[in-house]
Amino acid sequence: MKEFKVTYFFDEEHYIRRFIHIESQEKAVEMIQKERDSYISFTDSRGIYHELNTSNVRVVQISEYHRIDKTKKVLASK
């Protein structure tokens, strides 16, 4: 499974971001297209629940995300 960052932009200053785990970018795009003009819900990494009406979104951006283990980075600098 790969991790993808999906960002929903409402205007230049307002957006919501979520992370999904799926096989490929093609599958991620297909999933986002199926969600178009509907309500979706998800809980983010901070435990905050979101309900989103995707018809109010102006731009959706999908990119593969490569998570960095910050604990290793801190240990390496010591």
N, CA, C and O atoms as CSV, one atom per row, in Angstrom:
chain,resi,resn,atom,element,x,y,z
A,1,MET,N,N,0.833,-1.187,0.000
A,1,MET,CA,C,0.000,0.000,0.000
A,1,MET,C,C,0.873,1.244,0.000
A,1,MET,O,O,1.906,1.300,0.667
A,2,LYS,N,N,0.438,2.233,-0.759
A,2,LYS,CA,C,1.119,3.520,-0.783
A,2,LYS,C,C,0.264,4.537,-0.035
A,2,LYS,O,O,-0.945,4.360,0.122
A,3,GLU,N,N,0.906,5.593,0.418
A,3,GLU,CA,C,0.185,6.653,1.113
A,3,GLU,C,C,0.114,7.869,0.190
A,3,GLU,O,O,1.108,8.263,-0.421
A,4,PHE,N,N,-1.095,8.461,0.102
A,4,PHE,CA,C,-1.310,9.634,-0.734
A,4,PHE,C,C,-1.900,10.756,0.104
A,4,PHE,O,O,-2.739,10.536,0.977
A,5,LYS,N,N,-1.440,11.954,-0.184
A,5,LYS,CA,C,-1.956,13.166,0.458
A,5,LYS,C,C,-2.993,13.753,-0.490
A,5,LYS,O,O,-2.698,14.029,-1.652
A,6,VAL,N,N,-4.210,13.942,0.016
A,6,VAL,CA,C,-5.292,14.529,-0.776
A,6,VAL,C,C,-5.641,15.862,-0.137
A,6,VAL,O,O,-5.991,15.922,1.042
A,7,THR,N,N,-5.545,16.926,-0.914
A,7,THR,CA,C,-5.843,18.262,-0.409
A,7,THR,C,C,-7.038,18.823,-1.173
A,7,THR,O,O,-7.043,18.861,-2.404
A,8,TYR,N,N,-8.054,19.259,-0.419
A,8,TYR,CA,C,-9.260,19.866,-0.993
A,8,TYR,C,C,-9.167,21.370,-0.752
A,8,TYR,O,O,-9.191,21.821,0.393
A,9,PHE,N,N,-9.064,22.141,-1.823
A,9,PHE,CA,C,-8.962,23.601,-1.717
A,9,PHE,C,C,-10.324,24.245,-1.969
A,9,PHE,O,O,-11.007,23.924,-2.942
A,10,PHE,N,N,-10.706,25.160,-1.075
A,10,PHE,CA,C,-11.948,25.911,-1.236
A,10,PHE,C,C,-11.681,27.284,-1.853
A,10,PHE,O,O,-12.503,27.795,-2.613
A,11,ASP,N,N,-10.548,27.872,-1.529
A,11,ASP,CA,C,-10.062,29.115,-2.119
A,11,ASP,C,C,-8.568,29.172,-1.834
A,11,ASP,O,O,-7.983,28.164,-1.437
A,12,GLU,N,N,-7.942,30.317,-2.026
A,12,GLU,CA,C,-6.490,30.406,-1.850
A,12,GLU,C,C,-6.027,30.174,-0.413
A,12,GLU,O,O,-4.879,29.791,-0.189
A,13,GLU,N,N,-6.907,30.402,0.561
A,13,GLU,CA,C,-6.503,30.334,1.960
A,13,GLU,C,C,-7.088,29.161,2.743
A,13,GLU,O,O,-6.595,28.842,3.825
A,14,HIS,N,N,-8.117,28.522,2.224
A,14,HIS,CA,C,-8.817,27.499,3.002
A,14,HIS,C,C,-8.757,26.147,2.316
A,14,HIS,O,O,-9.087,26.003,1.139
A,15,TYR,N,N,-8.322,25.155,3.097
A,15,TYR,CA,C,-8.237,23.807,2.551
A,15,TYR,C,C,-8.331,22.785,3.684
A,15,TYR,O,O,-8.132,23.106,4.856
A,16,ILE,N,N,-8.638,21.555,3.303
A,16,ILE,CA,C,-8.623,20.413,4.224
A,16,ILE,C,C,-7.756,19.353,3.573
A,16,ILE,O,O,-7.809,19.151,2.360
A,17,ARG,N,N,-6.961,18.680,4.381
A,17,ARG,CA,C,-6.053,17.659,3.857
A,17,ARG,C,C,-6.337,16.337,4.555
A,17,ARG,O,O,-6.627,16.300,5.750
A,18,ARG,N,N,-6.252,15.258,3.796
A,18,ARG,CA,C,-6.361,13.929,4.387
A,18,ARG,C,C,-5.349,13.002,3.739
A,18,ARG,O,O,-4.844,13.281,2.652
A,19,PHE,N,N,-5.059,11.915,4.403
A,19,PHE,CA,C,-4.117,10.925,3.891
A,19,PHE,C,C,-4.864,9.620,3.682
A,19,PHE,O,O,-5.627,9.182,4.544
A,20,ILE,N,N,-4.638,9.002,2.526
A,20,ILE,CA,C,-5.282,7.730,2.222
A,20,ILE,C,C,-4.214,6.688,1.913
A,20,ILE,O,O,-3.121,7.017,1.453
A,21,HIS,N,N,-4.545,5.442,2.171
A,21,HIS,CA,C,-3.660,4.318,1.847
A,21,HIS,C,C,-4.360,3.479,0.791
A,21,HIS,O,O,-5.445,2.942,1.017
A,22,ILE,N,N,-3.718,3.376,-0.369
A,22,ILE,CA,C,-4.320,2.684,-1.505
A,22,ILE,C,C,-3.197,2.164,-2.401
A,22,ILE,O,O,-2.051,2.591,-2.262
A,23,GLU,N,N,-3.510,1.255,-3.312
A,23,GLU,CA,C,-2.498,0.557,-4.104
A,23,GLU,C,C,-1.693,1.445,-5.047
A,23,GLU,O,O,-0.485,1.249,-5.184
A,24,SER,N,N,-2.332,2.417,-5.700
A,24,SER,CA,C,-1.640,3.204,-6.725
A,24,SER,C,C,-2.281,4.578,-6.861
A,24,SER,O,O,-3.369,4.830,-6.343
A,25,GLN,N,N,-1.579,5.464,-7.574
A,25,GLN,CA,C,-2.136,6.793,-7.812
A,25,GLN,C,C,-3.383,6.699,-8.686
A,25,GLN,O,O,-4.325,7.470,-8.507
A,26,GLU,N,N,-3.394,5.770,-9.621
A,26,GLU,CA,C,-4.568,5.587,-10.481
A,26,GLU,C,C,-5.800,5.230,-9.649
A,26,GLU,O,O,-6.892,5.739,-9.902
A,27,LYS,N,N,-5.620,4.349,-8.650
A,27,LYS,CA,C,-6.728,3.972,-7.758
A,27,LYS,C,C,-7.146,5.151,-6.886
A,27,LYS,O,O,-8.332,5.326,-6.606
A,28,ALA,N,N,-6.178,5.963,-6.454
A,28,ALA,CA,C,-6.492,7.150,-5.650
A,28,ALA,C,C,-7.329,8.131,-6.463
A,28,ALA,O,O,-8.314,8.676,-5.964
A,29,VAL,N,N,-6.940,8.356,-7.709
A,29,VAL,CA,C,-7.694,9.268,-8.585
A,29,VAL,C,C,-9.109,8.729,-8.796
A,29,VAL,O,O,-10.080,9.484,-8.736
A,30,GLU,N,N,-9.221,7.441,-9.041
A,30,GLU,CA,C,-10.533,6.815,-9.242
A,30,GLU,C,C,-11.425,7.000,-8.012
A,30,GLU,O,O,-12.610,7.307,-8.140
A,31,MET,N,N,-10.852,6.813,-6.823
A,31,MET,CA,C,-11.607,6.983,-5.583
A,31,MET,C,C,-12.097,8.425,-5.424
A,31,MET,O,O,-13.256,8.658,-5.083
A,32,ILE,N,N,-11.206,9.386,-5.671
A,32,ILE,CA,C,-11.569,10.803,-5.545
A,32,ILE,C,C,-12.647,11.171,-6.565
A,32,ILE,O,O,-13.562,11.932,-6.251
A,33,GLN,N,N,-12.547,10.643,-7.766
A,33,GLN,CA,C,-13.558,10.924,-8.786
A,33,GLN,C,C,-14.921,10.355,-8.392
A,33,GLN,O,O,-15.948,10.977,-8.664
A,34,LYS,N,N,-14.945,9.194,-7.761
A,34,LYS,CA,C,-16.210,8.599,-7.303
A,34,LYS,C,C,-16.827,9.418,-6.179
A,34,LYS,O,O,-18.047,9.412,-6.012
A,35,GLU,N,N,-16.006,10.122,-5.406
A,35,GLU,CA,C,-16.502,10.934,-4.294
A,35,GLU,C,C,-16.996,12.313,-4.739
A,35,GLU,O,O,-17.545,13.067,-3.934
A,36,ARG,N,N,-16.805,12.637,-5.998
A,36,ARG,CA,C,-17.161,13.965,-6.509
A,36,ARG,C,C,-18.645,14.262,-6.287
A,36,ARG,O,O,-19.503,13.410,-6.515
A,37,ASP,N,N,-18.928,15.483,-5.839
A,37,ASP,CA,C,-20.296,15.974,-5.613
A,37,ASP,C,C,-21.073,15.145,-4.592
A,37,ASP,O,O,-22.275,14.932,-4.746
A,38,SER,N,N,-20.388,14.682,-3.559
A,38,SER,CA,C,-21.066,13.941,-2.502
A,38,SER,C,C,-20.471,14.326,-1.152
A,38,SER,O,O,-19.479,15.052,-1.085
A,39,TYR,N,N,-21.077,13.839,-0.090
A,39,TYR,CA,C,-20.539,14.048,1.250
A,39,TYR,C,C,-19.603,12.906,1.590
A,39,TYR,O,O,-19.926,11.739,1.368
A,40,ILE,N,N,-18.438,13.246,2.129
A,40,ILE,CA,C,-17.518,12.234,2.625
A,40,ILE,C,C,-17.197,12.576,4.073
A,40,ILE,O,O,-17.376,13.718,4.496
A,41,SER,N,N,-16.727,11.602,4.827
A,41,SER,CA,C,-16.313,11.856,6.205
A,41,SER,C,C,-15.034,11.086,6.473
A,41,SER,O,O,-14.809,10.008,5.923
A,42,PHE,N,N,-14.202,11.660,7.328
A,42,PHE,CA,C,-12.959,11.009,7.710
A,42,PHE,C,C,-12.454,11.634,9.004
A,42,PHE,O,O,-12.834,12.749,9.362
A,43,THR,N,N,-11.599,10.903,9.693
A,43,THR,CA,C,-10.948,11.386,10.905
A,43,THR,C,C,-9.478,11.576,10.590
A,43,THR,O,O,-8.832,10.668,10.067
A,44,ASP,N,N,-8.941,12.749,10.903
A,44,ASP,CA,C,-7.540,13.021,10.578
A,44,ASP,C,C,-6.613,12.443,11.646
A,44,ASP,O,O,-7.070,11.850,12.623
A,45,SER,N,N,-5.306,12.622,11.449
A,45,SER,CA,C,-4.307,12.037,12.345
A,45,SER,C,C,-4.372,12.612,13.758
A,45,SER,O,O,-3.851,12.008,14.695
A,46,ARG,N,N,-5.007,13.776,13.919
A,46,ARG,CA,C,-5.149,14.377,15.252
A,46,ARG,C,C,-6.415,13.911,15.951
A,46,ARG,O,O,-6.690,14.310,17.082
A,47,GLY,N,N,-7.199,13.054,15.266
A,47,GLY,CA,C,-8.443,12.551,15.835
A,47,GLY,C,C,-9.630,13.462,15.592
A,47,GLY,O,O,-10.681,13.272,16.205
A,48,ILE,N,N,-9.494,14.442,14.717
A,48,ILE,CA,C,-10.576,15.380,14.416
A,48,ILE,C,C,-11.432,14.790,13.300
A,48,ILE,O,O,-10.914,14.391,12.257
A,49,TYR,N,N,-12.739,14.738,13.523
A,49,TYR,CA,C,-13.692,14.196,12.554
A,49,TYR,C,C,-14.093,15.301,11.573
A,49,TYR,O,O,-14.373,16.427,11.983
A,50,HIS,N,N,-14.120,14.979,10.283
A,50,HIS,CA,C,-14.491,15.938,9.247
A,50,HIS,C,C,-15.621,15.374,8.393
A,50,HIS,O,O,-15.609,14.191,8.052
A,51,GLU,N,N,-16.580,16.198,8.053
A,51,GLU,CA,C,-17.566,15.897,7.021
A,51,GLU,C,C,-17.380,16.954,5.950
A,51,GLU,O,O,-17.327,18.148,6.247
A,52,LEU,N,N,-17.283,16.519,4.720
A,52,LEU,CA,C,-16.953,17.425,3.627
A,52,LEU,C,C,-17.912,17.224,2.471
A,52,LEU,O,O,-18.111,16.100,2.012
A,53,ASN,N,N,-18.507,18.312,1.997
A,53,ASN,CA,C,-19.320,18.273,0.788
A,53,ASN,C,C,-18.383,18.582,-0.374
A,53,ASN,O,O,-17.992,19.734,-0.562
A,54,THR,N,N,-18.024,17.580,-1.144
A,54,THR,CA,C,-17.024,17.759,-2.192
A,54,THR,C,C,-17.500,18.661,-3.320
A,54,THR,O,O,-16.684,19.111,-4.124
A,55,SER,N,N,-18.797,18.938,-3.402
A,55,SER,CA,C,-19.265,19.854,-4.455
A,55,SER,C,C,-18.837,21.293,-4.190
A,55,SER,O,O,-18.878,22.122,-5.098
A,56,ASN,N,N,-18.419,21.608,-2.942
A,56,ASN,CA,C,-17.958,22.963,-2.606
A,56,ASN,C,C,-16.462,23.150,-2.831
A,56,ASN,O,O,-15.934,24.235,-2.590
A,57,VAL,N,N,-15.781,22.118,-3.284
A,57,VAL,CA,C,-14.336,22.158,-3.468
A,57,VAL,C,C,-14.008,22.699,-4.854
A,57,VAL,O,O,-14.633,22.309,-5.840
A,58,ARG,N,N,-13.030,23.598,-4.929
A,58,ARG,CA,C,-12.624,24.155,-6.227
A,58,ARG,C,C,-11.516,23.348,-6.878
A,58,ARG,O,O,-11.512,23.158,-8.094
A,59,VAL,N,N,-10.566,22.869,-6.065
A,59,VAL,CA,C,-9.425,22.115,-6.596
A,59,VAL,C,C,-9.141,20.944,-5.659
A,59,VAL,O,O,-9.185,21.088,-4.437
A,60,VAL,N,N,-8.849,19.781,-6.248
A,60,VAL,CA,C,-8.398,18.629,-5.473
A,60,VAL,C,C,-7.006,18.277,-5.975
A,60,VAL,O,O,-6.778,18.163,-7.179
A,61,GLN,N,N,-6.084,18.107,-5.047
A,61,GLN,CA,C,-4.708,17.772,-5.395
A,61,GLN,C,C,-4.357,16.444,-4.737
A,61,GLN,O,O,-4.584,16.255,-3.542
A,62,ILE,N,N,-3.800,15.520,-5.527
A,62,ILE,CA,C,-3.397,14.208,-5.017
A,62,ILE,C,C,-1.914,14.038,-5.294
A,62,ILE,O,O,-1.457,14.246,-6.418
A,63,SER,N,N,-1.160,13.657,-4.262
A,63,SER,CA,C,0.262,13.380,-4.470
A,63,SER,C,C,0.686,12.249,-3.557
A,63,SER,O,O,0.184,12.112,-2.441
A,64,GLU,N,N,1.627,11.432,-4.044
A,64,GLU,CA,C,2.143,10.368,-3.201
A,64,GLU,C,C,2.924,11.010,-2.065
A,64,GLU,O,O,3.645,11.987,-2.269
A,65,TYR,N,N,2.775,10.457,-0.874
A,65,TYR,CA,C,3.389,11.031,0.314
A,65,TYR,C,C,4.423,10.063,0.851
A,65,TYR,O,O,4.150,8.871,0.991
A,66,HIS,N,N,5.594,10.563,1.150
A,66,HIS,CA,C,6.665,9.756,1.720
A,66,HIS,C,C,6.923,10.257,3.132
A,66,HIS,O,O,7.628,11.244,3.340
A,67,ARG,N,N,6.343,9.564,4.088
A,67,ARG,CA,C,6.418,9.974,5.491
A,67,ARG,C,C,7.842,9.816,6.015
A,67,ARG,O,O,8.498,8.807,5.759
A,68,ILE,N,N,8.310,10.819,6.750
A,68,ILE,CA,C,9.648,10.812,7.333
A,68,ILE,C,C,9.513,10.519,8.823
A,68,ILE,O,O,8.724,11.159,9.517
A,69,ASP,N,N,10.275,9.563,9.306
A,69,ASP,CA,C,10.280,9.228,10.727
A,69,ASP,C,C,11.101,10.296,11.455
A,69,ASP,O,O,12.331,10.276,11.409
A,70,LYS,N,N,10.427,11.211,12.115
A,70,LYS,CA,C,11.096,12.332,12.781
A,70,LYS,C,C,11.908,11.890,13.987
A,70,LYS,O,O,12.844,12.590,14.375
A,71,THR,N,N,11.585,10.752,14.594
A,71,THR,CA,C,12.368,10.281,15.743
A,71,THR,C,C,13.764,9.885,15.325
A,71,THR,O,O,14.715,10.104,16.075
A,72,LYS,N,N,13.912,9.304,14.141
A,72,LYS,CA,C,15.243,8.939,13.637
A,72,LYS,C,C,16.057,10.182,13.315
A,72,LYS,O,O,17.270,10.214,13.522
A,73,LYS,N,N,15.379,11.205,12.806
A,73,LYS,CA,C,16.070,12.451,12.450
A,73,LYS,C,C,16.619,13.133,13.705
A,73,LYS,O,O,17.724,13.676,13.675
A,74,VAL,N,N,15.871,13.115,14.797
A,74,VAL,CA,C,16.300,13.719,16.053
A,74,VAL,C,C,17.464,12.933,16.634
A,74,VAL,O,O,18.426,13.535,17.110
A,75,LEU,N,N,17.405,11.612,16.610
A,75,LEU,CA,C,18.481,10.787,17.154
A,75,LEU,C,C,19.784,10.954,16.362
A,75,LEU,O,O,20.871,10.928,16.939
A,76,ALA,N,N,19.671,11.126,15.042
A,76,ALA,CA,C,20.858,11.266,14.195
A,76,ALA,C,C,21.578,12.581,14.460
A,76,ALA,O,O,22.792,12.660,14.272
A,77,SER,N,N,20.861,13.611,14.891
A,77,SER,CA,C,21.498,14.915,15.113
A,77,SER,C,C,22.205,15.015,16.458
A,77,SER,O,O,22.910,15.991,16.713
A,78,LYS,N,N,22.023,14.013,17.325
A,78,LYS,CA,C,22.654,14.060,18.667
A,78,LYS,C,C,24.019,13.447,18.669
A,78,LYS,O,O,24.677,13.406,19.709
